[in-house]
């Protein structure tokens, strides 16, 4: 049972960058943890069942690095700020391919977009995945589109080899550089949120909304 799914998907769909998606999602997560701890709950009594929900867009390496950065930053922050254990420090996350990236023109091209996005999520370590139908820019998915979206996941999982090892892009100079850059930019946003009094106060002051806009 996941008591909450802490989402960055809606923010990415609204125009957030990859770094903003990480930073604002984790800022929200830290606010949830803080409130729960202040209410008397031990962080490791609920932390292991927190789940996260991210988008995956078209830039294969940036998206894979984004997930790697989010996982690393969450582990660091929740340990430093709440002395959380290893199970809480895991960032268990679900990914959905980017609805806003789908095009109504030549909709079959969306099959390729969704495949790249799904692969990025797998390479970044997602635990579960939603692949959009190629016709979703036009209407609710047809049965054919939904089946193909499912087959896309199954081919990546069972035929591509991408899921056979943890962190298959680790050690790539480019991916490590992107990961470190995104982590740094996300942490800078979190520190700005902290300065405003935390996520709830920052949202109340329209900081998230204005930054995304």
SEPA-452527 format. One record per residue (C-alpha): x, y, z; residue in one letter; chain. Coordinates in nm, 4 decimals. Example, Ala and Ser with C-alpha at 12.3 -4.5 7.8 and 13.67 -1.06 7.14 Angstrom:
2
+----------+----------+----------+---+---+
:     east :    north :       up : r : c :
+----------+----------+----------+---+---+
:   1.2300 :  -0.4500 :   0.7800 : A : A :
:   1.3670 :  -0.1060 :   0.7140 : S : A :
+----------+----------+----------+---+---+
This chain:
213
+----------+----------+----------+---+---+
:     east :    north :       up : r : c :
+----------+----------+----------+---+---+
:   0.0000 :   0.0000 :   0.0000 : X : A :
:   0.1377 :   0.3404 :  -0.1010 : X : A :
:  -0.0105 :   0.6119 :   0.1262 : X : A :
:   0.0755 :   0.8792 :  -0.1309 : X : A :
:   0.2254 :   0.9099 :  -0.4759 : X : A :
:   0.4316 :   1.2280 :  -0.4823 : X : A :
:   0.3973 :   1.3560 :  -0.8355 : X : A :
:   0.6065 :   1.5682 :  -1.0653 : X : A :
:   0.4222 :   1.4546 :  -1.3764 : X : A :
:   0.1631 :   1.7310 :  -1.3740 : X : A :
:   0.4337 :   1.9936 :  -1.3315 : X : A :
:   0.6324 :   1.8613 :  -1.6279 : X : A :
:   0.3157 :   1.8565 :  -1.8373 : X : A :
:   0.2623 :   2.2225 :  -1.7409 : X : A :
:   0.6064 :   2.3204 :  -1.8712 : X : A :
:   0.8553 :   2.2403 :  -1.5933 : X : A :
:   1.2108 :   2.1579 :  -1.6953 : X : A :
:   1.3727 :   1.8303 :  -1.5954 : X : A :
:   1.5505 :   2.0035 :  -1.3061 : X : A :
:   1.2295 :   2.1695 :  -1.1884 : X : A :
:   1.0478 :   1.8373 :  -1.2008 : X : A :
:   1.3057 :   1.6874 :  -0.9656 : X : A :
:   1.3382 :   1.9881 :  -0.7384 : X : A :
:   0.9713 :   2.0634 :  -0.6887 : X : A :
:   0.8713 :   1.6986 :  -0.6510 : X : A :
:   1.1348 :   1.6356 :  -0.3852 : X : A :
:   1.0497 :   1.9635 :  -0.2112 : X : A :
:   0.6911 :   1.8410 :  -0.1847 : X : A :
:   0.8124 :   1.5052 :  -0.0553 : X : A :
:   1.0256 :   1.6699 :   0.2119 : X : A :
:   0.7224 :   1.8711 :   0.3233 : X : A :
:   0.5125 :   1.5546 :   0.3579 : X : A :
:   0.7866 :   1.3860 :   0.5594 : X : A :
:   0.8372 :   1.6882 :   0.7820 : X : A :
:   0.4677 :   1.7151 :   0.8646 : X : A :
:   0.4447 :   1.3429 :   0.9402 : X : A :
:   0.7528 :   1.3503 :   1.1619 : X : A :
:   0.6250 :   1.6608 :   1.3427 : X : A :
:   0.3015 :   1.4726 :   1.4069 : X : A :
:   0.4995 :   1.2039 :   1.5904 : X : A :
:   0.5585 :   0.9383 :   1.3253 : X : A :
:   0.9001 :   0.7784 :   1.2969 : X : A :
:   1.0339 :   0.8457 :   0.9473 : X : A :
:   1.1104 :   0.4811 :   0.8793 : X : A :
:   0.7603 :   0.3766 :   0.9851 : X : A :
:   0.6107 :   0.5324 :   0.6721 : X : A :
:   0.9020 :   0.6391 :   0.4519 : X : A :
:   0.9605 :   0.3015 :   0.2826 : X : A :
:   0.6089 :   0.3131 :   0.1343 : X : A :
:   0.6278 :   0.6606 :  -0.0130 : X : A :
:   0.6107 :   0.6437 :  -0.3905 : X : A :
:   0.6920 :   0.8954 :  -0.6625 : X : A :
:   0.5494 :   0.9655 :  -1.0078 : X : A :
:   0.7475 :   1.1284 :  -1.2872 : X : A :
:   0.7115 :   1.2077 :  -1.6570 : X : A :
:   0.9498 :   1.0937 :  -1.9280 : X : A :
:   1.0070 :   1.3154 :  -2.2302 : X : A :
:   1.2005 :   1.2885 :  -2.5562 : X : A :
:   1.5611 :   1.3671 :  -2.4618 : X : A :
:   1.6806 :   1.0123 :  -2.3914 : X : A :
:   1.9954 :   1.0910 :  -2.1960 : X : A :
:   1.8575 :   1.3913 :  -2.0051 : X : A :
:   1.5561 :   1.1915 :  -1.8937 : X : A :
:   1.7614 :   0.8897 :  -1.7836 : X : A :
:   1.9959 :   1.1259 :  -1.5984 : X : A :
:   1.6974 :   1.3006 :  -1.4400 : X : A :
:   1.5799 :   0.9784 :  -1.2792 : X : A :
:   1.9326 :   0.8963 :  -1.1633 : X : A :
:   1.9683 :   1.2460 :  -1.0145 : X : A :
:   1.6323 :   1.2248 :  -0.8380 : X : A :
:   1.7217 :   0.8920 :  -0.6803 : X : A :
:   2.0604 :   1.0155 :  -0.5611 : X : A :
:   1.9293 :   1.3471 :  -0.4293 : X : A :
:   1.6358 :   1.1929 :  -0.2422 : X : A :
:   1.8656 :   0.9463 :  -0.0660 : X : A :
:   2.0984 :   1.2274 :   0.0341 : X : A :
:   1.8303 :   1.4667 :   0.1582 : X : A :
:   1.6157 :   1.2238 :   0.3530 : X : A :
:   1.9212 :   1.0854 :   0.5293 : X : A :
:   2.0691 :   1.4271 :   0.6103 : X : A :
:   1.7469 :   1.5902 :   0.7228 : X : A :
:   1.5606 :   1.3037 :   0.8884 : X : A :
:   1.8268 :   1.0372 :   0.9537 : X : A :
:   1.6218 :   0.7960 :   0.7450 : X : A :
:   1.7280 :   0.4379 :   0.6866 : X : A :
:   1.8048 :   0.2644 :   0.3607 : X : A :
:   1.4470 :   0.1586 :   0.2842 : X : A :
:   1.3170 :   0.5139 :   0.3156 : X : A :
:   1.6112 :   0.6447 :   0.1119 : X : A :
:   1.5081 :   0.4381 :  -0.1899 : X : A :
:   1.3186 :   0.6462 :  -0.4430 : X : A :
:   1.0537 :   0.4059 :  -0.5666 : X : A :
:   0.8926 :   0.5663 :  -0.8685 : X : A :
:   0.6396 :   0.5175 :  -1.1445 : X : A :
:   0.6885 :   0.6824 :  -1.4833 : X : A :
:   0.4397 :   0.7846 :  -1.7493 : X : A :
:   0.5517 :   0.8893 :  -2.0935 : X : A :
:   0.4922 :   1.2552 :  -2.1732 : X : A :
:   0.1388 :   1.3288 :  -2.2840 : X : A :
:   0.2310 :   1.6839 :  -2.3827 : X : A :
:   0.4913 :   1.5508 :  -2.6286 : X : A :
:   0.2345 :   1.3660 :  -2.8400 : X : A :
:   0.1382 :   1.5215 :  -3.1725 : X : A :
:  -0.1964 :   1.5065 :  -3.3535 : X : A :
:  -0.0203 :   1.5322 :  -3.6905 : X : A :
:   0.1204 :   1.2029 :  -3.8220 : X : A :
:   0.0197 :   1.0284 :  -3.4983 : X : A :
:   0.2059 :   0.7038 :  -3.5757 : X : A :
:   0.5278 :   0.8967 :  -3.5093 : X : A :
:   0.4154 :   0.9021 :  -3.1466 : X : A :
:   0.5009 :   0.5309 :  -3.1293 : X : A :
:   0.8667 :   0.6264 :  -3.1696 : X : A :
:   0.8413 :   0.9088 :  -2.9142 : X : A :
:   0.6803 :   0.6799 :  -2.6570 : X : A :
:   0.9434 :   0.4115 :  -2.7159 : X : A :
:   1.2309 :   0.6549 :  -2.6573 : X : A :
:   1.0611 :   0.7908 :  -2.3450 : X : A :
:   0.9890 :   0.4443 :  -2.2081 : X : A :
:   1.3478 :   0.3357 :  -2.2698 : X : A :
:   1.4762 :   0.6431 :  -2.0844 : X : A :
:   1.2608 :   0.5523 :  -1.7840 : X : A :
:   1.3885 :   0.1955 :  -1.7808 : X : A :
:   1.7505 :   0.3078 :  -1.8146 : X : A :
:   1.6895 :   0.5521 :  -1.5266 : X : A :
:   1.5590 :   0.2819 :  -1.2943 : X : A :
:   1.1799 :   0.3127 :  -1.2923 : X : A :
:   0.9856 :   0.0485 :  -1.0999 : X : A :
:   0.6670 :   0.0750 :  -1.3055 : X : A :
:   0.5705 :   0.2345 :  -1.6315 : X : A :
:   0.2751 :   0.3729 :  -1.8249 : X : A :
:   0.3206 :   0.4046 :  -2.2002 : X : A :
:   0.0789 :   0.6395 :  -2.3753 : X : A :
:  -0.1206 :   0.5399 :  -2.6813 : X : A :
:  -0.0091 :   0.6945 :  -3.0091 : X : A :
:  -0.3542 :   0.8455 :  -3.0731 : X : A :
:  -0.3998 :   1.0209 :  -2.7364 : X : A :
:  -0.3501 :   1.3647 :  -2.8922 : X : A :
:  -0.6723 :   1.2972 :  -3.0833 : X : A :
:  -0.8980 :   1.1036 :  -2.8462 : X : A :
:  -0.9068 :   0.8349 :  -2.5819 : X : A :
:  -0.6802 :   0.5504 :  -2.6968 : X : A :
:  -0.8251 :   0.2906 :  -2.9295 : X : A :
:  -0.7849 :  -0.0752 :  -2.8391 : X : A :
:  -0.5165 :  -0.1041 :  -3.1068 : X : A :
:  -0.3190 :   0.1891 :  -2.9660 : X : A :
:  -0.3472 :   0.0615 :  -2.6089 : X : A :
:  -0.2282 :  -0.2846 :  -2.7140 : X : A :
:   0.0694 :  -0.1390 :  -2.9010 : X : A :
:   0.1597 :   0.0737 :  -2.5982 : X : A :
:   0.1621 :  -0.2427 :  -2.3869 : X : A :
:   0.3674 :  -0.4330 :  -2.6447 : X : A :
:   0.6196 :  -0.1455 :  -2.6421 : X : A :
:   0.6805 :  -0.2077 :  -2.2722 : X : A :
:   0.6997 :  -0.5832 :  -2.3199 : X : A :
:   0.9549 :  -0.5588 :  -2.6021 : X : A :
:   1.1748 :  -0.3246 :  -2.3963 : X : A :
:   1.1438 :  -0.5511 :  -2.0929 : X : A :
:   1.1909 :  -0.8869 :  -2.2622 : X : A :
:   1.3725 :  -0.8322 :  -2.5906 : X : A :
:   1.5975 :  -0.5247 :  -2.5644 : X : A :
:   1.8195 :  -0.6279 :  -2.2740 : X : A :
:   1.7744 :  -0.2852 :  -2.1163 : X : A :
:   1.6223 :  -0.4273 :  -1.7987 : X : A :
:   1.8858 :  -0.6932 :  -1.7333 : X : A :
:   2.1114 :  -0.4772 :  -1.5156 : X : A :
:   2.0741 :  -0.1958 :  -1.2647 : X : A :
:   2.1889 :   0.1477 :  -1.3789 : X : A :
:   2.3194 :   0.0416 :  -1.7227 : X : A :
:   2.4272 :   0.3982 :  -1.8128 : X : A :
:   2.6316 :   0.4465 :  -1.4942 : X : A :
:   2.9878 :   0.5508 :  -1.5711 : X : A :
:   2.9098 :   0.7211 :  -1.9000 : X : A :
:   3.0885 :   1.0568 :  -1.8917 : X : A :
:   2.7954 :   1.2335 :  -2.0572 : X : A :
:   2.5260 :   1.0733 :  -1.8406 : X : A :
:   2.7224 :   1.1297 :  -1.5193 : X : A :
:   2.7749 :   1.4959 :  -1.6162 : X : A :
:   2.4042 :   1.5390 :  -1.6876 : X : A :
:   2.3126 :   1.3631 :  -1.3633 : X : A :
:   2.5380 :   1.5857 :  -1.1541 : X : A :
:   2.4180 :   1.9016 :  -1.3310 : X : A :
:   2.0505 :   1.8164 :  -1.2836 : X : A :
:   2.1086 :   1.7232 :  -0.9208 : X : A :
:   2.2820 :   2.0553 :  -0.8545 : X : A :
:   2.0085 :   2.2590 :  -1.0262 : X : A :
:   1.7341 :   2.0690 :  -0.8427 : X : A :
:   1.9054 :   2.1206 :  -0.5078 : X : A :
:   1.9323 :   2.4948 :  -0.5755 : X : A :
:   1.5543 :   2.5029 :  -0.6285 : X : A :
:   1.4936 :   2.3042 :  -0.3090 : X : A :
:   1.7092 :   2.5498 :  -0.1152 : X : A :
:   1.5029 :   2.8388 :  -0.2541 : X : A :
:   1.1883 :   2.6566 :  -0.1418 : X : A :
:   1.3441 :   2.6061 :   0.2029 : X : A :
:   1.4156 :   2.9789 :   0.2246 : X : A :
:   1.0466 :   3.0482 :   0.1622 : X : A :
:   0.9466 :   2.8181 :   0.4469 : X : A :
:   0.8966 :   2.4870 :   0.2671 : X : A :
:   0.6830 :   2.3619 :  -0.0178 : X : A :
:   0.3426 :   2.4570 :   0.1205 : X : A :
:   0.4525 :   2.8149 :   0.1841 : X : A :
:   0.6306 :   2.8341 :  -0.1523 : X : A :
:   0.3212 :   2.7143 :  -0.3375 : X : A :
:   0.1115 :   2.9618 :  -0.1394 : X : A :
:   0.3473 :   3.2350 :  -0.2548 : X : A :
:   0.3116 :   3.1115 :  -0.6170 : X : A :
:   0.6827 :   3.0320 :  -0.6372 : X : A :
:   0.6373 :   2.6925 :  -0.8055 : X : A :
:   0.3790 :   2.8294 :  -1.0477 : X : A :
:   0.5819 :   3.1358 :  -1.1465 : X : A :
:   0.9045 :   2.9407 :  -1.1936 : X : A :
:   0.7296 :   2.6882 :  -1.4207 : X : A :
:   0.5527 :   2.9650 :  -1.6128 : X : A :
+----------+----------+----------+---+---+
